[in-house]
Amino acid sequence: MTTLDDGCTGIPDVIFGTSIRHCCDAHDQALGSTMDWSAFDPANVAFAHCVWDAGLWWFVLPALFVVSTAGALLFMFGPKGRQRSR
C-alpha cells in the first residue's frame, strides 16, 4: 500500500511561525492506508479542525480548499489513483 507521509503539499508547513506539519501528517496518515473515497471528506474536516486548533482560524478555509481540490487530484491521479486503476 502506498503511503504519502510527505507533510504539507501545496501549503507551507509553517505559517507565521505556527507549524501545521502535525495536521498534514495526520491527514496523510488518515488517507495513506485507504483508497476508499468515504475517508476523504472526514480526513479533510479533521485537518481543518487541526489547523483551527493550531490557532490559525483565519487559514482554515484556504487550507481546506487546498486539501480538498489538490488532495482530490492526488487521490484520483497520484500513486493511489494509479493503484486503484490496476
PDB file of N, CA, C and O in Angstrom:
ATOM      1  N   MET A   1       0.840  -1.178   0.000  1.00  0.00           N
ATOM      2  CA  MET A   1       0.000   0.000   0.000  1.00  0.00           C
ATOM      3  C   MET A   1       0.884   1.240   0.000  1.00  0.00           C
ATOM      4  O   MET A   1       1.859   1.312   0.748  1.00  0.00           O
ATOM      5  N   THR A   2       0.551   2.196  -0.822  1.00  0.00           N
ATOM      6  CA  THR A   2       1.302   3.434  -0.901  1.00  0.00           C
ATOM      7  C   THR A   2       0.900   4.359   0.232  1.00  0.00           C
ATOM      8  O   THR A   2      -0.287   4.548   0.495  1.00  0.00           O
ATOM      9  N   THR A   3       1.876   4.928   0.897  1.00  0.00           N
ATOM     10  CA  THR A   3       1.587   5.962   1.893  1.00  0.00           C
ATOM     11  C   THR A   3       2.250   7.245   1.450  1.00  0.00           C
ATOM     12  O   THR A   3       3.306   7.229   0.819  1.00  0.00           O
ATOM     13  N   LEU A   4       1.629   8.341   1.783  1.00  0.00           N
ATOM     14  CA  LEU A   4       2.120   9.642   1.355  1.00  0.00           C
ATOM     15  C   LEU A   4       2.389  10.509   2.581  1.00  0.00           C
ATOM     16  O   LEU A   4       1.687  11.495   2.806  1.00  0.00           O
ATOM     17  N   ASP A   5       3.381  10.158   3.362  1.00  0.00           N
ATOM     18  CA  ASP A   5       3.716  10.918   4.554  1.00  0.00           C
ATOM     19  C   ASP A   5       4.737  11.991   4.204  1.00  0.00           C
ATOM     20  O   ASP A   5       5.877  11.955   4.667  1.00  0.00           O
ATOM     21  N   ASP A   6       4.313  12.945   3.383  1.00  0.00           N
ATOM     22  CA  ASP A   6       5.231  13.976   2.921  1.00  0.00           C
ATOM     23  C   ASP A   6       4.957  15.326   3.552  1.00  0.00           C
ATOM     24  O   ASP A   6       5.514  16.332   3.112  1.00  0.00           O
ATOM     25  N   GLY A   7       4.127  15.374   4.556  1.00  0.00           N
ATOM     26  CA  GLY A   7       3.811  16.650   5.188  1.00  0.00           C
ATOM     27  C   GLY A   7       2.833  17.442   4.348  1.00  0.00           C
ATOM     28  O   GLY A   7       1.962  16.878   3.686  1.00  0.00           O
ATOM     29  N   CYS A   8       2.985  18.750   4.383  1.00  0.00           N
ATOM     30  CA  CYS A   8       2.044  19.624   3.709  1.00  0.00           C
ATOM     31  C   CYS A   8       2.395  19.753   2.227  1.00  0.00           C
ATOM     32  O   CYS A   8       3.499  20.168   1.875  1.00  0.00           O
ATOM     33  N   THR A   9       1.463  19.399   1.382  1.00  0.00           N
ATOM     34  CA  THR A   9       1.632  19.517  -0.058  1.00  0.00           C
ATOM     35  C   THR A   9       0.736  20.651  -0.529  1.00  0.00           C
ATOM     36  O   THR A   9      -0.482  20.592  -0.361  1.00  0.00           O
ATOM     37  N   GLY A  10       1.321  21.671  -1.110  1.00  0.00           N
ATOM     38  CA  GLY A  10       0.542  22.783  -1.641  1.00  0.00           C
ATOM     39  C   GLY A  10       0.400  23.954  -0.691  1.00  0.00           C
ATOM     40  O   GLY A  10      -0.033  25.032  -1.100  1.00  0.00           O
ATOM     41  N   ILE A  11       0.754  23.765   0.568  1.00  0.00           N
ATOM     42  CA  ILE A  11       0.728  24.853   1.544  1.00  0.00           C
ATOM     43  C   ILE A  11       1.977  24.728   2.414  1.00  0.00           C
ATOM     44  O   ILE A  11       2.535  23.638   2.541  1.00  0.00           O
ATOM     45  N   PRO A  12       2.418  25.834   3.013  1.00  0.00           N
ATOM     46  CA  PRO A  12       3.613  25.773   3.861  1.00  0.00           C
ATOM     47  C   PRO A  12       3.384  24.944   5.129  1.00  0.00           C
ATOM     48  O   PRO A  12       2.266  24.865   5.638  1.00  0.00           O
ATOM     49  N   ASP A  13       4.446  24.335   5.624  1.00  0.00           N
ATOM     50  CA  ASP A  13       4.380  23.597   6.892  1.00  0.00           C
ATOM     51  C   ASP A  13       4.296  24.549   8.086  1.00  0.00           C
ATOM     52  O   ASP A  13       3.748  24.197   9.130  1.00  0.00           O
ATOM     53  N   VAL A  14       4.835  25.740   7.925  1.00  0.00           N
ATOM     54  CA  VAL A  14       4.843  26.743   8.988  1.00  0.00           C
ATOM     55  C   VAL A  14       4.259  28.038   8.432  1.00  0.00           C
ATOM     56  O   VAL A  14       4.714  28.539   7.404  1.00  0.00           O
ATOM     57  N   ILE A  15       3.252  28.574   9.113  1.00  0.00           N
ATOM     58  CA  ILE A  15       2.587  29.792   8.672  1.00  0.00           C
ATOM     59  C   ILE A  15       2.701  30.824   9.792  1.00  0.00           C
ATOM     60  O   ILE A  15       2.171  30.627  10.886  1.00  0.00           O
ATOM     61  N   PHE A  16       3.390  31.911   9.511  1.00  0.00           N
ATOM     62  CA  PHE A  16       3.620  32.969  10.503  1.00  0.00           C
ATOM     63  C   PHE A  16       4.098  32.398  11.829  1.00  0.00           C
ATOM     64  O   PHE A  16       3.624  32.790  12.895  1.00  0.00           O
ATOM     65  N   GLY A  17       5.041  31.470  11.750  1.00  0.00           N
ATOM     66  CA  GLY A  17       5.654  30.902  12.946  1.00  0.00           C
ATOM     67  C   GLY A  17       4.886  29.766  13.594  1.00  0.00           C
ATOM     68  O   GLY A  17       5.347  29.208  14.590  1.00  0.00           O
ATOM     69  N   THR A  18       3.739  29.413  13.065  1.00  0.00           N
ATOM     70  CA  THR A  18       2.929  28.325  13.615  1.00  0.00           C
ATOM     71  C   THR A  18       3.018  27.120  12.695  1.00  0.00           C
ATOM     72  O   THR A  18       2.664  27.197  11.518  1.00  0.00           O
ATOM     73  N   SER A  19       3.488  26.016  13.234  1.00  0.00           N
ATOM     74  CA  SER A  19       3.617  24.796  12.442  1.00  0.00           C
ATOM     75  C   SER A  19       2.279  24.062  12.366  1.00  0.00           C
ATOM     76  O   SER A  19       1.591  23.876  13.369  1.00  0.00           O
ATOM     77  N   ILE A  20       1.937  23.654  11.156  1.00  0.00           N
ATOM     78  CA  ILE A  20       0.772  22.787  10.972  1.00  0.00           C
ATOM     79  C   ILE A  20       1.206  21.439  10.385  1.00  0.00           C
ATOM     80  O   ILE A  20       0.388  20.674   9.875  1.00  0.00           O
ATOM     81  N   ARG A  21       2.485  21.175  10.469  1.00  0.00           N
ATOM     82  CA  ARG A  21       3.017  19.917   9.929  1.00  0.00           C
ATOM     83  C   ARG A  21       2.307  18.713  10.549  1.00  0.00           C
ATOM     84  O   ARG A  21       2.023  17.736   9.856  1.00  0.00           O
ATOM     85  N   HIS A  22       2.019  18.781  11.851  1.00  0.00           N
ATOM     86  CA  HIS A  22       1.338  17.673  12.514  1.00  0.00           C
ATOM     87  C   HIS A  22      -0.065  17.458  11.931  1.00  0.00           C
ATOM     88  O   HIS A  22      -0.545  16.326  11.874  1.00  0.00           O
ATOM     89  N   CYS A  23      -0.714  18.531  11.504  1.00  0.00           N
ATOM     90  CA  CYS A  23      -2.037  18.414  10.874  1.00  0.00           C
ATOM     91  C   CYS A  23      -1.912  17.704   9.527  1.00  0.00           C
ATOM     92  O   CYS A  23      -2.714  16.833   9.189  1.00  0.00           O
ATOM     93  N   CYS A  24      -0.890  18.096   8.767  1.00  0.00           N
ATOM     94  CA  CYS A  24      -0.657  17.486   7.456  1.00  0.00           C
ATOM     95  C   CYS A  24      -0.272  16.016   7.593  1.00  0.00           C
ATOM     96  O   CYS A  24      -0.724  15.170   6.822  1.00  0.00           O
ATOM     97  N   ASP A  25       0.573  15.724   8.588  1.00  0.00           N
ATOM     98  CA  ASP A  25       0.975  14.331   8.809  1.00  0.00           C
ATOM     99  C   ASP A  25      -0.225  13.468   9.172  1.00  0.00           C
ATOM    100  O   ASP A  25      -0.363  12.350   8.677  1.00  0.00           O
ATOM    101  N   ALA A  26      -1.104  13.993  10.046  1.00  0.00           N
ATOM    102  CA  ALA A  26      -2.308  13.244  10.432  1.00  0.00           C
ATOM    103  C   ALA A  26      -3.226  13.044   9.219  1.00  0.00           C
ATOM    104  O   ALA A  26      -3.826  11.981   9.061  1.00  0.00           O
ATOM    105  N   HIS A  27      -3.332  14.060   8.371  1.00  0.00           N
ATOM    106  CA  HIS A  27      -4.143  13.968   7.152  1.00  0.00           C
ATOM    107  C   HIS A  27      -3.571  12.902   6.215  1.00  0.00           C
ATOM    108  O   HIS A  27      -4.308  12.088   5.658  1.00  0.00           O
ATOM    109  N   ASP A  28      -2.244  12.922   6.050  1.00  0.00           N
ATOM    110  CA  ASP A  28      -1.590  11.912   5.215  1.00  0.00           C
ATOM    111  C   ASP A  28      -1.814  10.508   5.760  1.00  0.00           C
ATOM    112  O   ASP A  28      -2.080   9.579   4.998  1.00  0.00           O
ATOM    113  N   GLN A  29      -1.706  10.351   7.075  1.00  0.00           N
ATOM    114  CA  GLN A  29      -1.903   9.032   7.685  1.00  0.00           C
ATOM    115  C   GLN A  29      -3.336   8.556   7.535  1.00  0.00           C
ATOM    116  O   GLN A  29      -3.576   7.371   7.304  1.00  0.00           O
ATOM    117  N   ALA A  30      -4.296   9.473   7.665  1.00  0.00           N
ATOM    118  CA  ALA A  30      -5.711   9.104   7.536  1.00  0.00           C
ATOM    119  C   ALA A  30      -6.019   8.584   6.138  1.00  0.00           C
ATOM    120  O   ALA A  30      -6.834   7.676   5.971  1.00  0.00           O
ATOM    121  N   LEU A  31      -5.373   9.156   5.147  1.00  0.00           N
ATOM    122  CA  LEU A  31      -5.641   8.743   3.768  1.00  0.00           C
ATOM    123  C   LEU A  31      -4.602   7.766   3.234  1.00  0.00           C
ATOM    124  O   LEU A  31      -4.796   7.165   2.177  1.00  0.00           O
ATOM    125  N   GLY A  32      -3.512   7.608   3.956  1.00  0.00           N
ATOM    126  CA  GLY A  32      -2.433   6.755   3.482  1.00  0.00           C
ATOM    127  C   GLY A  32      -2.730   5.277   3.518  1.00  0.00           C
ATOM    128  O   GLY A  32      -2.087   4.503   2.810  1.00  0.00           O
ATOM    129  N   SER A  33      -3.684   4.869   4.321  1.00  0.00           N
ATOM    130  CA  SER A  33      -3.965   3.438   4.464  1.00  0.00           C
ATOM    131  C   SER A  33      -5.255   3.023   3.760  1.00  0.00           C
ATOM    132  O   SER A  33      -5.719   1.896   3.931  1.00  0.00           O
ATOM    133  N   THR A  34      -5.830   3.922   2.976  1.00  0.00           N
ATOM    134  CA  THR A  34      -7.093   3.589   2.320  1.00  0.00           C
ATOM    135  C   THR A  34      -7.118   4.148   0.900  1.00  0.00           C
ATOM    136  O   THR A  34      -6.447   5.130   0.584  1.00  0.00           O
ATOM    137  N   MET A  35      -7.898   3.504   0.072  1.00  0.00           N
ATOM    138  CA  MET A  35      -8.181   4.016  -1.261  1.00  0.00           C
ATOM    139  C   MET A  35      -9.673   4.267  -1.397  1.00  0.00           C
ATOM    140  O   MET A  35     -10.189   4.406  -2.506  1.00  0.00           O
ATOM    141  N   ASP A  36     -10.367   4.326  -0.264  1.00  0.00           N
ATOM    142  CA  ASP A  36     -11.817   4.496  -0.214  1.00  0.00           C
ATOM    143  C   ASP A  36     -12.172   5.980  -0.137  1.00  0.00           C
ATOM    144  O   ASP A  36     -11.707   6.691   0.755  1.00  0.00           O
ATOM    145  N   TRP A  37     -12.992   6.439  -1.070  1.00  0.00           N
ATOM    146  CA  TRP A  37     -13.395   7.847  -1.101  1.00  0.00           C
ATOM    147  C   TRP A  37     -14.173   8.247   0.144  1.00  0.00           C
ATOM    148  O   TRP A  37     -14.209   9.433   0.471  1.00  0.00           O
ATOM    149  N   SER A  38     -14.794   7.317   0.849  1.00  0.00           N
ATOM    150  CA  SER A  38     -15.574   7.678   2.030  1.00  0.00           C
ATOM    151  C   SER A  38     -14.691   8.219   3.154  1.00  0.00           C
ATOM    152  O   SER A  38     -15.202   8.832   4.091  1.00  0.00           O
ATOM    153  N   ALA A  39     -13.402   8.007   3.080  1.00  0.00           N
ATOM    154  CA  ALA A  39     -12.478   8.523   4.093  1.00  0.00           C
ATOM    155  C   ALA A  39     -11.986   9.927   3.752  1.00  0.00           C
ATOM    156  O   ALA A  39     -11.398  10.594   4.604  1.00  0.00           O
ATOM    157  N   PHE A  40     -12.211  10.380   2.543  1.00  0.00           N
ATOM    158  CA  PHE A  40     -11.643  11.644   2.065  1.00  0.00           C
ATOM    159  C   PHE A  40     -12.213  12.861   2.801  1.00  0.00           C
ATOM    160  O   PHE A  40     -11.446  13.656   3.345  1.00  0.00           O
ATOM    161  N   ASP A  41     -13.527  13.021   2.830  1.00  0.00           N
ATOM    162  CA  ASP A  41     -14.128  14.186   3.487  1.00  0.00           C
ATOM    163  C   ASP A  41     -13.866  14.219   4.990  1.00  0.00           C
ATOM    164  O   ASP A  41     -13.503  15.274   5.507  1.00  0.00           O
ATOM    165  N   PRO A  42     -14.036  13.103   5.719  1.00  0.00           N
ATOM    166  CA  PRO A  42     -13.717  13.153   7.155  1.00  0.00           C
ATOM    167  C   PRO A  42     -12.256  13.520   7.433  1.00  0.00           C
ATOM    168  O   PRO A  42     -11.976  14.216   8.410  1.00  0.00           O
ATOM    169  N   ALA A  43     -11.337  13.073   6.608  1.00  0.00           N
ATOM    170  CA  ALA A  43      -9.929  13.429   6.791  1.00  0.00           C
ATOM    171  C   ALA A  43      -9.713  14.922   6.558  1.00  0.00           C
ATOM    172  O   ALA A  43      -8.926  15.552   7.265  1.00  0.00           O
ATOM    173  N   ASN A  44     -10.401  15.485   5.582  1.00  0.00           N
ATOM    174  CA  ASN A  44     -10.289  16.917   5.316  1.00  0.00           C
ATOM    175  C   ASN A  44     -10.881  17.750   6.445  1.00  0.00           C
ATOM    176  O   ASN A  44     -10.320  18.780   6.819  1.00  0.00           O
ATOM    177  N   VAL A  45     -12.011  17.308   6.987  1.00  0.00           N
ATOM    178  CA  VAL A  45     -12.630  18.025   8.111  1.00  0.00           C
ATOM    179  C   VAL A  45     -11.726  17.953   9.340  1.00  0.00           C
ATOM    180  O   VAL A  45     -11.562  18.948  10.045  1.00  0.00           O
ATOM    181  N   ALA A  46     -11.141  16.792   9.601  1.00  0.00           N
ATOM    182  CA  ALA A  46     -10.219  16.654  10.732  1.00  0.00           C
ATOM    183  C   ALA A  46      -9.000  17.560  10.539  1.00  0.00           C
ATOM    184  O   ALA A  46      -8.504  18.148  11.500  1.00  0.00           O
ATOM    185  N   PHE A  47      -8.522  17.670   9.310  1.00  0.00           N
ATOM    186  CA  PHE A  47      -7.418  18.572   9.005  1.00  0.00           C
ATOM    187  C   PHE A  47      -7.798  20.016   9.324  1.00  0.00           C
ATOM    188  O   PHE A  47      -7.019  20.742   9.942  1.00  0.00           O
ATOM    189  N   ALA A  48      -8.986  20.432   8.907  1.00  0.00           N
ATOM    190  CA  ALA A  48      -9.447  21.794   9.163  1.00  0.00           C
ATOM    191  C   ALA A  48      -9.545  22.066  10.665  1.00  0.00           C
ATOM    192  O   ALA A  48      -9.157  23.139  11.128  1.00  0.00           O
ATOM    193  N   HIS A  49     -10.056  21.108  11.417  1.00  0.00           N
ATOM    194  CA  HIS A  49     -10.129  21.254  12.877  1.00  0.00           C
ATOM    195  C   HIS A  49      -8.737  21.398  13.475  1.00  0.00           C
ATOM    196  O   HIS A  49      -8.534  22.204  14.383  1.00  0.00           O
ATOM    197  N   CYS A  50      -7.792  20.640  12.982  1.00  0.00           N
ATOM    198  CA  CYS A  50      -6.418  20.698  13.484  1.00  0.00           C
ATOM    199  C   CYS A  50      -5.799  22.062  13.208  1.00  0.00           C
ATOM    200  O   CYS A  50      -5.130  22.624  14.075  1.00  0.00           O
ATOM    201  N   VAL A  51      -6.014  22.597  12.016  1.00  0.00           N
ATOM    202  CA  VAL A  51      -5.491  23.923  11.673  1.00  0.00           C
ATOM    203  C   VAL A  51      -6.117  24.974  12.599  1.00  0.00           C
ATOM    204  O   VAL A  51      -5.425  25.874  13.076  1.00  0.00           O
ATOM    205  N   TRP A  52      -7.410  24.859  12.847  1.00  0.00           N
ATOM    206  CA  TRP A  52      -8.109  25.773  13.767  1.00  0.00           C
ATOM    207  C   TRP A  52      -7.500  25.668  15.166  1.00  0.00           C
ATOM    208  O   TRP A  52      -7.196  26.680  15.798  1.00  0.00           O
ATOM    209  N   ASP A  53      -7.329  24.443  15.637  1.00  0.00           N
ATOM    210  CA  ASP A  53      -6.776  24.222  16.973  1.00  0.00           C
ATOM    211  C   ASP A  53      -5.343  24.733  17.100  1.00  0.00           C
ATOM    212  O   ASP A  53      -4.893  25.059  18.199  1.00  0.00           O
ATOM    213  N   ALA A  54      -4.629  24.801  15.983  1.00  0.00           N
ATOM    214  CA  ALA A  54      -3.261  25.331  15.998  1.00  0.00           C
ATOM    215  C   ALA A  54      -3.260  26.858  16.129  1.00  0.00           C
ATOM    216  O   ALA A  54      -2.204  27.473  16.276  1.00  0.00           O
ATOM    217  N   GLY A  55      -4.446  27.461  16.075  1.00  0.00           N
ATOM    218  CA  GLY A  55      -4.565  28.905  16.233  1.00  0.00           C
ATOM    219  C   GLY A  55      -4.651  29.666  14.929  1.00  0.00           C
ATOM    220  O   GLY A  55      -4.627  30.896  14.924  1.00  0.00           O
ATOM    221  N   LEU A  56      -4.751  28.953  13.829  1.00  0.00           N
ATOM    222  CA  LEU A  56      -4.812  29.601  12.517  1.00  0.00           C
ATOM    223  C   LEU A  56      -6.238  29.578  11.974  1.00  0.00           C
ATOM    224  O   LEU A  56      -6.475  29.140  10.848  1.00  0.00           O
ATOM    225  N   TRP A  57      -7.183  30.053  12.781  1.00  0.00           N
ATOM    226  CA  TRP A  57      -8.596  30.023  12.407  1.00  0.00           C
ATOM    227  C   TRP A  57      -8.843  30.712  11.066  1.00  0.00           C
ATOM    228  O   TRP A  57      -9.713  30.292  10.302  1.00  0.00           O
ATOM    229  N   TRP A  58      -8.082  31.767  10.779  1.00  0.00           N
ATOM    230  CA  TRP A  58      -8.261  32.530   9.550  1.00  0.00           C
ATOM    231  C   TRP A  58      -7.743  31.782   8.316  1.00  0.00           C
ATOM    232  O   TRP A  58      -8.051  32.155   7.184  1.00  0.00           O
ATOM    233  N   PHE A  59      -6.959  30.731   8.542  1.00  0.00           N
ATOM    234  CA  PHE A  59      -6.383  29.964   7.437  1.00  0.00           C
ATOM    235  C   PHE A  59      -7.161  28.673   7.159  1.00  0.00           C
ATOM    236  O   PHE A  59      -6.814  27.929   6.242  1.00  0.00           O
ATOM    237  N   VAL A  60      -8.192  28.409   7.931  1.00  0.00           N
ATOM    238  CA  VAL A  60      -8.926  27.141   7.791  1.00  0.00           C
ATOM    239  C   VAL A  60      -9.539  26.989   6.399  1.00  0.00           C
ATOM    240  O   VAL A  60      -9.358  25.953   5.759  1.00  0.00           O
ATOM    241  N   LEU A  61     -10.255  28.000   5.924  1.00  0.00           N
ATOM    242  CA  LEU A  61     -10.918  27.858   4.611  1.00  0.00           C
ATOM    243  C   LEU A  61      -9.923  27.739   3.454  1.00  0.00           C
ATOM    244  O   LEU A  61     -10.108  26.873   2.599  1.00  0.00           O
ATOM    245  N   PRO A  62      -8.873  28.574   3.388  1.00  0.00           N
ATOM    246  CA  PRO A  62      -7.898  28.362   2.306  1.00  0.00           C
ATOM    247  C   PRO A  62      -7.225  26.989   2.385  1.00  0.00           C
ATOM    248  O   PRO A  62      -7.020  26.340   1.359  1.00  0.00           O
ATOM    249  N   ALA A  63      -6.881  26.545   3.595  1.00  0.00           N
ATOM    250  CA  ALA A  63      -6.238  25.234   3.748  1.00  0.00           C
ATOM    251  C   ALA A  63      -7.198  24.119   3.342  1.00  0.00           C
ATOM    252  O   ALA A  63      -6.800  23.159   2.682  1.00  0.00           O
ATOM    253  N   LEU A  64      -8.451  24.248   3.735  1.00  0.00           N
ATOM    254  CA  LEU A  64      -9.449  23.237   3.375  1.00  0.00           C
ATOM    255  C   LEU A  64      -9.661  23.200   1.868  1.00  0.00           C
ATOM    256  O   LEU A  64      -9.837  22.127   1.291  1.00  0.00           O
ATOM    257  N   PHE A  65      -9.645  24.355   1.234  1.00  0.00           N
ATOM    258  CA  PHE A  65      -9.758  24.405  -0.225  1.00  0.00           C
ATOM    259  C   PHE A  65      -8.607  23.656  -0.884  1.00  0.00           C
ATOM    260  O   PHE A  65      -8.820  22.887  -1.822  1.00  0.00           O
ATOM    261  N   VAL A  66      -7.381  23.881  -0.395  1.00  0.00           N
ATOM    262  CA  VAL A  66      -6.214  23.224  -0.987  1.00  0.00           C
ATOM    263  C   VAL A  66      -6.286  21.713  -0.799  1.00  0.00           C
ATOM    264  O   VAL A  66      -6.083  20.966  -1.757  1.00  0.00           O
ATOM    265  N   VAL A  67      -6.575  21.242   0.435  1.00  0.00           N
ATOM    266  CA  VAL A  67      -6.592  19.788   0.639  1.00  0.00           C
ATOM    267  C   VAL A  67      -7.762  19.135  -0.076  1.00  0.00           C
ATOM    268  O   VAL A  67      -7.688  17.961  -0.437  1.00  0.00           O
ATOM    269  N   SER A  68      -8.844  19.883  -0.285  1.00  0.00           N
ATOM    270  CA  SER A  68      -9.987  19.302  -0.987  1.00  0.00           C
ATOM    271  C   SER A  68      -9.757  19.217  -2.491  1.00  0.00           C
ATOM    272  O   SER A  68     -10.082  18.205  -3.112  1.00  0.00           O
ATOM    273  N   THR A  69      -9.200  20.267  -3.077  1.00  0.00           N
ATOM    274  CA  THR A  69      -9.012  20.268  -4.533  1.00  0.00           C
ATOM    275  C   THR A  69      -7.734  19.535  -4.928  1.00  0.00           C
ATOM    276  O   THR A  69      -7.778  18.569  -5.690  1.00  0.00           O
ATOM    277  N   ALA A  70      -6.604  19.993  -4.412  1.00  0.00           N
ATOM    278  CA  ALA A  70      -5.342  19.330  -4.752  1.00  0.00           C
ATOM    279  C   ALA A  70      -5.341  17.903  -4.232  1.00  0.00           C
ATOM    280  O   ALA A  70      -4.836  16.992  -4.889  1.00  0.00           O
ATOM    281  N   GLY A  71      -5.909  17.715  -3.051  1.00  0.00           N
ATOM    282  CA  GLY A  71      -5.979  16.370  -2.473  1.00  0.00           C
ATOM    283  C   GLY A  71      -6.821  15.429  -3.322  1.00  0.00           C
ATOM    284  O   GLY A  71      -6.476  14.259  -3.486  1.00  0.00           O
ATOM    285  N   ALA A  72      -7.916  15.933  -3.858  1.00  0.00           N
ATOM    286  CA  ALA A  72      -8.758  15.093  -4.716  1.00  0.00           C
ATOM    287  C   ALA A  72      -8.010  14.700  -5.981  1.00  0.00           C
ATOM    288  O   ALA A  72      -8.095  13.558  -6.432  1.00  0.00           O
ATOM    289  N   LEU A  73      -7.278  15.647  -6.549  1.00  0.00           N
ATOM    290  CA  LEU A  73      -6.495  15.333  -7.749  1.00  0.00           C
ATOM    291  C   LEU A  73      -5.423  14.295  -7.451  1.00  0.00           C
ATOM    292  O   LEU A  73      -5.214  13.365  -8.230  1.00  0.00           O
ATOM    293  N   LEU A  74      -4.741  14.461  -6.310  1.00  0.00           N
ATOM    294  CA  LEU A  74      -3.727  13.472  -5.931  1.00  0.00           C
ATOM    295  C   LEU A  74      -4.366  12.123  -5.617  1.00  0.00           C
ATOM    296  O   LEU A  74      -3.808  11.078  -5.954  1.00  0.00           O
ATOM    297  N   PHE A  75      -5.529  12.141  -4.975  1.00  0.00           N
ATOM    298  CA  PHE A  75      -6.216  10.903  -4.629  1.00  0.00           C
ATOM    299  C   PHE A  75      -6.660  10.164  -5.897  1.00  0.00           C
ATOM    300  O   PHE A  75      -6.629   8.934  -5.952  1.00  0.00           O
ATOM    301  N   MET A  76      -7.077  10.937  -6.924  1.00  0.00           N
ATOM    302  CA  MET A  76      -7.547  10.317  -8.168  1.00  0.00           C
ATOM    303  C   MET A  76      -6.395   9.922  -9.089  1.00  0.00           C
ATOM    304  O   MET A  76      -6.397   8.825  -9.647  1.00  0.00           O
ATOM    305  N   PHE A  77      -5.408  10.813  -9.252  1.00  0.00           N
ATOM    306  CA  PHE A  77      -4.394  10.623 -10.282  1.00  0.00           C
ATOM    307  C   PHE A  77      -2.992  10.362  -9.747  1.00  0.00           C
ATOM    308  O   PHE A  77      -2.090  10.044 -10.522  1.00  0.00           O
ATOM    309  N   GLY A  78      -2.794  10.488  -8.454  1.00  0.00           N
ATOM    310  CA  GLY A  78      -1.488  10.237  -7.853  1.00  0.00           C
ATOM    311  C   GLY A  78      -1.234   8.747  -7.711  1.00  0.00           C
ATOM    312  O   GLY A  78      -1.893   7.944  -8.372  1.00  0.00           O
ATOM    313  N   PRO A  79      -0.299   8.369  -6.869  1.00  0.00           N
ATOM    314  CA  PRO A  79       0.046   6.957  -6.696  1.00  0.00           C
ATOM    315  C   PRO A  79      -1.150   6.086  -6.329  1.00  0.00           C
ATOM    316  O   PRO A  79      -1.263   4.960  -6.813  1.00  0.00           O
ATOM    317  N   LYS A  80      -2.037   6.588  -5.486  1.00  0.00           N
ATOM    318  CA  LYS A  80      -3.196   5.792  -5.088  1.00  0.00           C
ATOM    319  C   LYS A  80      -4.178   5.613  -6.235  1.00  0.00           C
ATOM    320  O   LYS A  80      -4.743   4.532  -6.405  1.00  0.00           O
ATOM    321  N   GLY A  81      -4.385   6.658  -7.021  1.00  0.00           N
ATOM    322  CA  GLY A  81      -5.286   6.555  -8.157  1.00  0.00           C
ATOM    323  C   GLY A  81      -4.779   5.552  -9.168  1.00  0.00           C
ATOM    324  O   GLY A  81      -5.551   4.772  -9.725  1.00  0.00           O
ATOM    325  N   ARG A  82      -3.480   5.572  -9.403  1.00  0.00           N
ATOM    326  CA  ARG A  82      -2.886   4.594 -10.330  1.00  0.00           C
ATOM    327  C   ARG A  82      -3.024   3.189  -9.765  1.00  0.00           C
ATOM    328  O   ARG A  82      -3.242   2.234 -10.511  1.00  0.00           O
ATOM    329  N   GLN A  83      -2.896   3.062  -8.445  1.00  0.00           N
ATOM    330  CA  GLN A  83      -3.010   1.739  -7.811  1.00  0.00           C
ATOM    331  C   GLN A  83      -4.445   1.222  -7.904  1.00  0.00           C
ATOM    332  O   GLN A  83      -4.663   0.027  -8.103  1.00  0.00           O
ATOM    333  N   ARG A  84      -5.443   2.136  -7.759  1.00  0.00           N
ATOM    334  CA  ARG A  84      -6.851   1.753  -7.845  1.00  0.00           C
ATOM    335  C   ARG A  84      -7.213   1.285  -9.246  1.00  0.00           C
ATOM    336  O   ARG A  84      -8.040   0.388  -9.411  1.00  0.00           O
ATOM    337  N   SER A  85      -6.593   1.893 -10.260  1.00  0.00           N
ATOM    338  CA  SER A  85      -6.986   1.597 -11.640  1.00  0.00           C
ATOM    339  C   SER A  85      -6.378   0.291 -12.172  1.00  0.00           C
ATOM    340  O   SER A  85      -6.687  -0.133 -13.285  1.00  0.00           O
ATOM    341  N   ARG A  86      -5.535  -0.326 -11.390  1.00  0.00           N
ATOM    342  CA  ARG A  86      -4.917  -1.597 -11.850  1.00  0.00           C
ATOM    343  C   ARG A  86      -5.899  -2.725 -11.821  1.00  0.00           C
ATOM    344  O   ARG A  86      -5.554  -3.853 -12.171  1.00  0.00           O
TER     345      ARG A  86
END
